[in-house]
Amino acid sequence: MAFFSRNMMAGVLLCCFVFFMATGCEGFGHRPVDEKIPYAVDTIITGLDHPWGIVFLPGKGNLALVTERPGRLNLVDIDMRERKEIAGLPEIAVTGQGGLLDVALHPEFETNRLIYLSYSASEDNRSRYATHVSRARLDADGVVLTDMELLLVAEPFTRSSAHFGSRLVFDDDHRLYITSGDRRNRHSAQDLASLHGKTLRINDDGSIPQDNPFIGMEDVHPAIFSYGHRNSQGMARHPETGDIWQSEHGESRGDEINILVKGANFGWPIATYGREYTTGRRIGVLPPEEDATVDPVYFWEDRGFPPAGIAFYQGDAFEQWQGDLFVGGLREKHLVRFKVNGREIVMAERLLENRRWRIRDVRVNPADGFLYLLVDDSNAPLVRIMPRPEENR
């Protein structure tokens, strides 16, 4: 909903632009934080092949599940710095940006042992692909998946091997949110009969929640929760408000951070800060110029970032980071820390710039309060950020 006329909005944008030029910061009114927090980077394991998602197992031990895009699911013992491959995966099509992608635990994993996987798979073994979501049960020893069940296919199948999404996040009501990319068909993100370029929401058993926004509407898929997304590869729930935040790839420039709104249109490709790769021309109008779409809470306009996994910090290891949002960068190869004030990002700081890592996922381990990163490479590490010992500060 618009609260300002277009002339008023233009004035606001002009003021923001003047402030932007004066401060030299990235985005509108976001001032980098000059805050040196001592930390150390610790490598847990190496040799991962384009890892994509990580989740920590509750209970005894310090264990995590880590996916690799070529189609491997690993159980990682963090304390022992060892991993073993888990058997029983579904048939996965490893193609382009596709493969085994995200992993999530059922909110009651400790009693039901259910895990959820997103991945690309083909249609009848042909060269047409779609994002799939399945669930299975992890055995007590953590070595095999059983009771594999397909829950959703983000149709239609296409020949594109790009923009599969795809992150998985549960809310407090055991509803699963799934990001689906536009599959490089930008206009599909505005097509409500297609599951491309959407955030999807299903119940934990694959059924459709009865309060989804488009239930009962003709020619609209009932699993759609929001639309107008290009390719969202990060998603996390705010620890206090429960709002779901996403990071989204723009075209050339225009990468975004969004807060989901039920039934909302997030603009791609009719309203975006992105530009065409080849010509640099604008795509559609700027988001504030389109009343029917939701503006991002942050965007990268000057150059492509683009953002991948995100996480809100909650833990005891870094008191100064409590409630901050961490976003992994792919092209820019660093980690960004955002200060969050309600629904607004008010400060930012770059971390790990000297490492030159494409950071695919970032999570906080509840067991130790450290920040864990997956690096996107063919021989990649799983690393953690932990406080530097006092004697080395």
Buried (B, 14 or more C-beta within 10 A) or exposed (E): EEEEEEEEBEEEBEEEEEBBEEEEBBBBEBBBBEEEBEBEBBEBBEEBBBBBBBBBBEEEBBBBBBBBBBBBBBBBBBEEEEBEEBEBBBEBBBBBBBBBBBBBBBBEBEEBBBBBBBBBBBBEEEEBBBBBBBBBBBBEEBEEBEEEEEBBBBBBBBEBBBBBBBBBBBBEEEBBBBBBBBBBBBEBBBBBEBBBBBBBBBBBEBEBBEEBBBEEEEEBBBBBBBBBBBBBBBBBBBEEEEEBBBBBBBBBBBBBBBBBBEEBBBBBBBBBBBBEEEEEEBBBEBBBEBEEBBBBBBBBBEEBBBBBBBBBBBBEBBEEBEEBBBBBBBEBBBBBBBBBEEEEBEBBBBBBEEBEBBBBBBBBBEBBBBBBBBBBBEEBBBBBBBBEEEEEE
